[in-house]
Amino acid sequence: MLWSDPENTPPKELRDAQKMMRRAGVLLALAMVVAMLAVGIR
């Protein structure tokens, strides 16, 4: 699973999907923290 070969680089769609998944994960984590704070405040 090494990307040393030039023709073996992941396609742009895969990289964009990984970026979107990472962003969604960060948003999900932030949402969970906000929900925990909201529940703790109430």
C-alpha positions, 0 to 999 in steps of 0.5 A, spaced: 500 500 500 505 504 498 504 510 493 511 510 491 509 509 484 507 515 480 501 511 476 499 509 483 497 515 486 489 515 489 485 519 484 482 526 485 475 523 487 478 519 493 482 524 496 476 529 495 472 524 499 477 523 504 477 530 505 470 530 506 470 525 511 475 528 515 471 534 515 465 531 517 468 527 523 471 534 525 464 537 525 461 530 528 466 531 534 464 538 535 457 537 535 458 532 540 462 536 544 456 542 544 451 537 545 454 534 551 455 542 554 448 543 552 446 537 556 451 539 562 448 546 562 441 544 563 
